[in-house]
Amino acid sequence: MNEGAIRVTELTSMRNIGKEMEKKLKSVGITTAQKLKEVGSKEAFVRLKLHYANICMICPVHLYTLEGAISDMEYNQLPKNVKQDLKNFCDKWK
């Protein structure tokens, strides 16, 4: 592939994203790492929360995981202020 070509990167190539999360993200229209970065962690979280409202628990850790994937860091290494912002956002969706 030449350097100018656009690469489609699999979701599972990102930190914190395993096969199960990849499956859930794809079900809400987020099919690549680039798409997750474009959409952002909060929008991805809302899509998951709405889609899986009656099936499984979507909790703050999911939001931290998504943000960590976008930021290329383990979710438990996110700065405290980022975690607090994400928790406040998540609390609005309880």
Chimera marker file (.cmm) of the C-alpha trace (Angstrom):
<marker_set name="trace">
<marker id="1" x="0.000" y="0.000" z="0.000" r="1" g="1" b="0" radius="0.5"/>
<marker id="2" x="1.372" y="3.425" z="-0.819" r="1" g="1" b="0" radius="0.5"/>
<marker id="3" x="1.738" y="6.050" z="1.903" r="1" g="1" b="0" radius="0.5"/>
<marker id="4" x="-1.068" y="8.223" z="0.501" r="1" g="1" b="0" radius="0.5"/>
<marker id="5" x="-3.667" y="5.455" z="0.645" r="1" g="1" b="0" radius="0.5"/>
<marker id="6" x="-6.307" y="5.484" z="3.349" r="1" g="1" b="0" radius="0.5"/>
<marker id="7" x="-6.008" y="2.496" z="5.653" r="1" g="1" b="0" radius="0.5"/>
<marker id="8" x="-9.061" y="0.933" z="7.189" r="1" g="1" b="0" radius="0.5"/>
<marker id="9" x="-8.051" y="-0.061" z="10.688" r="1" g="1" b="0" radius="0.5"/>
<marker id="10" x="-9.956" y="-2.746" z="12.530" r="1" g="1" b="0" radius="0.5"/>
<marker id="11" x="-11.556" y="-1.792" z="15.818" r="1" g="1" b="0" radius="0.5"/>
<marker id="12" x="-9.744" y="-4.623" z="17.588" r="1" g="1" b="0" radius="0.5"/>
<marker id="13" x="-6.417" y="-3.038" z="16.680" r="1" g="1" b="0" radius="0.5"/>
<marker id="14" x="-7.231" y="-0.334" z="19.248" r="1" g="1" b="0" radius="0.5"/>
<marker id="15" x="-6.421" y="-0.628" z="22.939" r="1" g="1" b="0" radius="0.5"/>
<marker id="16" x="-9.309" y="-1.833" z="25.102" r="1" g="1" b="0" radius="0.5"/>
<marker id="17" x="-11.401" y="-3.060" z="22.147" r="1" g="1" b="0" radius="0.5"/>
<marker id="18" x="-11.961" y="-6.800" z="22.092" r="1" g="1" b="0" radius="0.5"/>
<marker id="19" x="-14.169" y="-8.925" z="19.882" r="1" g="1" b="0" radius="0.5"/>
<marker id="20" x="-17.312" y="-8.380" z="21.989" r="1" g="1" b="0" radius="0.5"/>
<marker id="21" x="-16.987" y="-4.584" z="22.040" r="1" g="1" b="0" radius="0.5"/>
<marker id="22" x="-16.165" y="-4.624" z="18.331" r="1" g="1" b="0" radius="0.5"/>
<marker id="23" x="-19.376" y="-6.568" z="17.672" r="1" g="1" b="0" radius="0.5"/>
<marker id="24" x="-21.422" y="-4.077" z="19.700" r="1" g="1" b="0" radius="0.5"/>
<marker id="25" x="-19.833" y="-1.059" z="18.024" r="1" g="1" b="0" radius="0.5"/>
<marker id="26" x="-20.444" y="-2.496" z="14.559" r="1" g="1" b="0" radius="0.5"/>
<marker id="27" x="-24.102" y="-3.052" z="15.454" r="1" g="1" b="0" radius="0.5"/>
<marker id="28" x="-24.467" y="0.713" z="16.006" r="1" g="1" b="0" radius="0.5"/>
<marker id="29" x="-22.689" y="1.735" z="12.812" r="1" g="1" b="0" radius="0.5"/>
<marker id="30" x="-19.149" y="2.149" z="14.105" r="1" g="1" b="0" radius="0.5"/>
<marker id="31" x="-17.201" y="-0.257" z="11.940" r="1" g="1" b="0" radius="0.5"/>
<marker id="32" x="-13.613" y="1.029" z="11.948" r="1" g="1" b="0" radius="0.5"/>
<marker id="33" x="-11.128" y="2.664" z="14.284" r="1" g="1" b="0" radius="0.5"/>
<marker id="34" x="-11.359" y="5.834" z="12.198" r="1" g="1" b="0" radius="0.5"/>
<marker id="35" x="-15.146" y="5.913" z="12.578" r="1" g="1" b="0" radius="0.5"/>
<marker id="36" x="-14.849" y="5.558" z="16.363" r="1" g="1" b="0" radius="0.5"/>
<marker id="37" x="-12.404" y="8.470" z="16.431" r="1" g="1" b="0" radius="0.5"/>
<marker id="38" x="-14.741" y="10.580" z="14.271" r="1" g="1" b="0" radius="0.5"/>
<marker id="39" x="-17.805" y="9.779" z="16.365" r="1" g="1" b="0" radius="0.5"/>
<marker id="40" x="-16.050" y="10.115" z="19.720" r="1" g="1" b="0" radius="0.5"/>
<marker id="41" x="-16.449" y="8.172" z="22.928" r="1" g="1" b="0" radius="0.5"/>
<marker id="42" x="-19.557" y="9.970" z="24.171" r="1" g="1" b="0" radius="0.5"/>
<marker id="43" x="-21.568" y="9.513" z="20.969" r="1" g="1" b="0" radius="0.5"/>
<marker id="44" x="-20.469" y="5.884" z="20.724" r="1" g="1" b="0" radius="0.5"/>
<marker id="45" x="-21.529" y="5.369" z="24.347" r="1" g="1" b="0" radius="0.5"/>
<marker id="46" x="-24.951" y="6.909" z="23.701" r="1" g="1" b="0" radius="0.5"/>
<marker id="47" x="-25.481" y="4.718" z="20.657" r="1" g="1" b="0" radius="0.5"/>
<marker id="48" x="-24.591" y="1.621" z="22.680" r="1" g="1" b="0" radius="0.5"/>
<marker id="49" x="-26.724" y="2.702" z="25.617" r="1" g="1" b="0" radius="0.5"/>
<marker id="50" x="-29.773" y="3.233" z="23.407" r="1" g="1" b="0" radius="0.5"/>
<marker id="51" x="-29.286" y="0.093" z="21.336" r="1" g="1" b="0" radius="0.5"/>
<marker id="52" x="-28.569" y="-2.229" z="24.253" r="1" g="1" b="0" radius="0.5"/>
<marker id="53" x="-30.865" y="-0.642" z="26.837" r="1" g="1" b="0" radius="0.5"/>
<marker id="54" x="-32.804" y="-3.849" z="27.503" r="1" g="1" b="0" radius="0.5"/>
<marker id="55" x="-30.104" y="-6.375" z="26.711" r="1" g="1" b="0" radius="0.5"/>
<marker id="56" x="-27.037" y="-5.557" z="28.783" r="1" g="1" b="0" radius="0.5"/>
<marker id="57" x="-25.657" y="-3.018" z="31.181" r="1" g="1" b="0" radius="0.5"/>
<marker id="58" x="-23.708" y="-0.233" z="29.500" r="1" g="1" b="0" radius="0.5"/>
<marker id="59" x="-21.795" y="1.473" z="32.305" r="1" g="1" b="0" radius="0.5"/>
<marker id="60" x="-19.067" y="4.090" z="32.881" r="1" g="1" b="0" radius="0.5"/>
<marker id="61" x="-16.319" y="1.521" z="32.317" r="1" g="1" b="0" radius="0.5"/>
<marker id="62" x="-17.549" y="1.146" z="28.732" r="1" g="1" b="0" radius="0.5"/>
<marker id="63" x="-17.216" y="4.889" z="28.255" r="1" g="1" b="0" radius="0.5"/>
<marker id="64" x="-13.717" y="4.888" z="29.785" r="1" g="1" b="0" radius="0.5"/>
<marker id="65" x="-12.792" y="1.979" z="27.507" r="1" g="1" b="0" radius="0.5"/>
<marker id="66" x="-13.954" y="3.854" z="24.414" r="1" g="1" b="0" radius="0.5"/>
<marker id="67" x="-12.098" y="7.020" z="25.418" r="1" g="1" b="0" radius="0.5"/>
<marker id="68" x="-8.980" y="5.004" z="26.172" r="1" g="1" b="0" radius="0.5"/>
<marker id="69" x="-9.177" y="3.383" z="22.740" r="1" g="1" b="0" radius="0.5"/>
<marker id="70" x="-9.438" y="6.780" z="21.061" r="1" g="1" b="0" radius="0.5"/>
<marker id="71" x="-6.616" y="8.194" z="23.215" r="1" g="1" b="0" radius="0.5"/>
<marker id="72" x="-4.468" y="5.079" z="22.728" r="1" g="1" b="0" radius="0.5"/>
<marker id="73" x="-4.123" y="4.366" z="26.434" r="1" g="1" b="0" radius="0.5"/>
<marker id="74" x="-5.418" y="1.817" z="28.875" r="1" g="1" b="0" radius="0.5"/>
<marker id="75" x="-8.767" y="2.983" z="30.237" r="1" g="1" b="0" radius="0.5"/>
<marker id="76" x="-7.508" y="2.878" z="33.826" r="1" g="1" b="0" radius="0.5"/>
<marker id="77" x="-4.702" y="5.293" z="32.885" r="1" g="1" b="0" radius="0.5"/>
<marker id="78" x="-7.017" y="8.116" z="31.775" r="1" g="1" b="0" radius="0.5"/>
<marker id="79" x="-6.384" y="11.361" z="33.671" r="1" g="1" b="0" radius="0.5"/>
<marker id="80" x="-8.675" y="11.966" z="36.645" r="1" g="1" b="0" radius="0.5"/>
<marker id="81" x="-10.259" y="15.050" z="35.068" r="1" g="1" b="0" radius="0.5"/>
<marker id="82" x="-11.126" y="13.063" z="31.929" r="1" g="1" b="0" radius="0.5"/>
<marker id="83" x="-12.626" y="10.246" z="33.993" r="1" g="1" b="0" radius="0.5"/>
<marker id="84" x="-14.653" y="12.745" z="36.009" r="1" g="1" b="0" radius="0.5"/>
<marker id="85" x="-15.987" y="14.399" z="32.848" r="1" g="1" b="0" radius="0.5"/>
<marker id="86" x="-16.929" y="11.003" z="31.430" r="1" g="1" b="0" radius="0.5"/>
<marker id="87" x="-18.553" y="9.916" z="34.691" r="1" g="1" b="0" radius="0.5"/>
<marker id="88" x="-20.617" y="13.118" z="34.811" r="1" g="1" b="0" radius="0.5"/>
<marker id="89" x="-21.725" y="12.481" z="31.221" r="1" g="1" b="0" radius="0.5"/>
<marker id="90" x="-22.565" y="8.880" z="32.017" r="1" g="1" b="0" radius="0.5"/>
<marker id="91" x="-24.566" y="9.847" z="35.110" r="1" g="1" b="0" radius="0.5"/>
<marker id="92" x="-26.909" y="11.869" z="32.891" r="1" g="1" b="0" radius="0.5"/>
<marker id="93" x="-27.853" y="8.641" z="31.089" r="1" g="1" b="0" radius="0.5"/>
<marker id="94" x="-28.853" y="6.587" z="34.139" r="1" g="1" b="0" radius="0.5"/>
<link id1="1" id2="2" r="1" g="1" b="0" radius="0.2"/>
<link id1="2" id2="3" r="1" g="1" b="0" radius="0.2"/>
<link id1="3" id2="4" r="1" g="1" b="0" radius="0.2"/>
<link id1="4" id2="5" r="1" g="1" b="0" radius="0.2"/>
<link id1="5" id2="6" r="1" g="1" b="0" radius="0.2"/>
<link id1="6" id2="7" r="1" g="1" b="0" radius="0.2"/>
<link id1="7" id2="8" r="1" g="1" b="0" radius="0.2"/>
<link id1="8" id2="9" r="1" g="1" b="0" radius="0.2"/>
<link id1="9" id2="10" r="1" g="1" b="0" radius="0.2"/>
<link id1="10" id2="11" r="1" g="1" b="0" radius="0.2"/>
<link id1="11" id2="12" r="1" g="1" b="0" radius="0.2"/>
<link id1="12" id2="13" r="1" g="1" b="0" radius="0.2"/>
<link id1="13" id2="14" r="1" g="1" b="0" radius="0.2"/>
<link id1="14" id2="15" r="1" g="1" b="0" radius="0.2"/>
<link id1="15" id2="16" r="1" g="1" b="0" radius="0.2"/>
<link id1="16" id2="17" r="1" g="1" b="0" radius="0.2"/>
<link id1="17" id2="18" r="1" g="1" b="0" radius="0.2"/>
<link id1="18" id2="19" r="1" g="1" b="0" radius="0.2"/>
<link id1="19" id2="20" r="1" g="1" b="0" radius="0.2"/>
<link id1="20" id2="21" r="1" g="1" b="0" radius="0.2"/>
<link id1="21" id2="22" r="1" g="1" b="0" radius="0.2"/>
<link id1="22" id2="23" r="1" g="1" b="0" radius="0.2"/>
<link id1="23" id2="24" r="1" g="1" b="0" radius="0.2"/>
<link id1="24" id2="25" r="1" g="1" b="0" radius="0.2"/>
<link id1="25" id2="26" r="1" g="1" b="0" radius="0.2"/>
<link id1="26" id2="27" r="1" g="1" b="0" radius="0.2"/>
<link id1="27" id2="28" r="1" g="1" b="0" radius="0.2"/>
<link id1="28" id2="29" r="1" g="1" b="0" radius="0.2"/>
<link id1="29" id2="30" r="1" g="1" b="0" radius="0.2"/>
<link id1="30" id2="31" r="1" g="1" b="0" radius="0.2"/>
<link id1="31" id2="32" r="1" g="1" b="0" radius="0.2"/>
<link id1="32" id2="33" r="1" g="1" b="0" radius="0.2"/>
<link id1="33" id2="34" r="1" g="1" b="0" radius="0.2"/>
<link id1="34" id2="35" r="1" g="1" b="0" radius="0.2"/>
<link id1="35" id2="36" r="1" g="1" b="0" radius="0.2"/>
<link id1="36" id2="37" r="1" g="1" b="0" radius="0.2"/>
<link id1="37" id2="38" r="1" g="1" b="0" radius="0.2"/>
<link id1="38" id2="39" r="1" g="1" b="0" radius="0.2"/>
<link id1="39" id2="40" r="1" g="1" b="0" radius="0.2"/>
<link id1="40" id2="41" r="1" g="1" b="0" radius="0.2"/>
<link id1="41" id2="42" r="1" g="1" b="0" radius="0.2"/>
<link id1="42" id2="43" r="1" g="1" b="0" radius="0.2"/>
<link id1="43" id2="44" r="1" g="1" b="0" radius="0.2"/>
<link id1="44" id2="45" r="1" g="1" b="0" radius="0.2"/>
<link id1="45" id2="46" r="1" g="1" b="0" radius="0.2"/>
<link id1="46" id2="47" r="1" g="1" b="0" radius="0.2"/>
<link id1="47" id2="48" r="1" g="1" b="0" radius="0.2"/>
<link id1="48" id2="49" r="1" g="1" b="0" radius="0.2"/>
<link id1="49" id2="50" r="1" g="1" b="0" radius="0.2"/>
<link id1="50" id2="51" r="1" g="1" b="0" radius="0.2"/>
<link id1="51" id2="52" r="1" g="1" b="0" radius="0.2"/>
<link id1="52" id2="53" r="1" g="1" b="0" radius="0.2"/>
<link id1="53" id2="54" r="1" g="1" b="0" radius="0.2"/>
<link id1="54" id2="55" r="1" g="1" b="0" radius="0.2"/>
<link id1="55" id2="56" r="1" g="1" b="0" radius="0.2"/>
<link id1="56" id2="57" r="1" g="1" b="0" radius="0.2"/>
<link id1="57" id2="58" r="1" g="1" b="0" radius="0.2"/>
<link id1="58" id2="59" r="1" g="1" b="0" radius="0.2"/>
<link id1="59" id2="60" r="1" g="1" b="0" radius="0.2"/>
<link id1="60" id2="61" r="1" g="1" b="0" radius="0.2"/>
<link id1="61" id2="62" r="1" g="1" b="0" radius="0.2"/>
<link id1="62" id2="63" r="1" g="1" b="0" radius="0.2"/>
<link id1="63" id2="64" r="1" g="1" b="0" radius="0.2"/>
<link id1="64" id2="65" r="1" g="1" b="0" radius="0.2"/>
<link id1="65" id2="66" r="1" g="1" b="0" radius="0.2"/>
<link id1="66" id2="67" r="1" g="1" b="0" radius="0.2"/>
<link id1="67" id2="68" r="1" g="1" b="0" radius="0.2"/>
<link id1="68" id2="69" r="1" g="1" b="0" radius="0.2"/>
<link id1="69" id2="70" r="1" g="1" b="0" radius="0.2"/>
<link id1="70" id2="71" r="1" g="1" b="0" radius="0.2"/>
<link id1="71" id2="72" r="1" g="1" b="0" radius="0.2"/>
<link id1="72" id2="73" r="1" g="1" b="0" radius="0.2"/>
<link id1="73" id2="74" r="1" g="1" b="0" radius="0.2"/>
<link id1="74" id2="75" r="1" g="1" b="0" radius="0.2"/>
<link id1="75" id2="76" r="1" g="1" b="0" radius="0.2"/>
<link id1="76" id2="77" r="1" g="1" b="0" radius="0.2"/>
<link id1="77" id2="78" r="1" g="1" b="0" radius="0.2"/>
<link id1="78" id2="79" r="1" g="1" b="0" radius="0.2"/>
<link id1="79" id2="80" r="1" g="1" b="0" radius="0.2"/>
<link id1="80" id2="81" r="1" g="1" b="0" radius="0.2"/>
<link id1="81" id2="82" r="1" g="1" b="0" radius="0.2"/>
<link id1="82" id2="83" r="1" g="1" b="0" radius="0.2"/>
<link id1="83" id2="84" r="1" g="1" b="0" radius="0.2"/>
<link id1="84" id2="85" r="1" g="1" b="0" radius="0.2"/>
<link id1="85" id2="86" r="1" g="1" b="0" radius="0.2"/>
<link id1="86" id2="87" r="1" g="1" b="0" radius="0.2"/>
<link id1="87" id2="88" r="1" g="1" b="0" radius="0.2"/>
<link id1="88" id2="89" r="1" g="1" b="0" radius="0.2"/>
<link id1="89" id2="90" r="1" g="1" b="0" radius="0.2"/>
<link id1="90" id2="91" r="1" g="1" b="0" radius="0.2"/>
<link id1="91" id2="92" r="1" g="1" b="0" radius="0.2"/>
<link id1="92" id2="93" r="1" g="1" b="0" radius="0.2"/>
<link id1="93" id2="94" r="1" g="1" b="0" radius="0.2"/>
</marker_set>
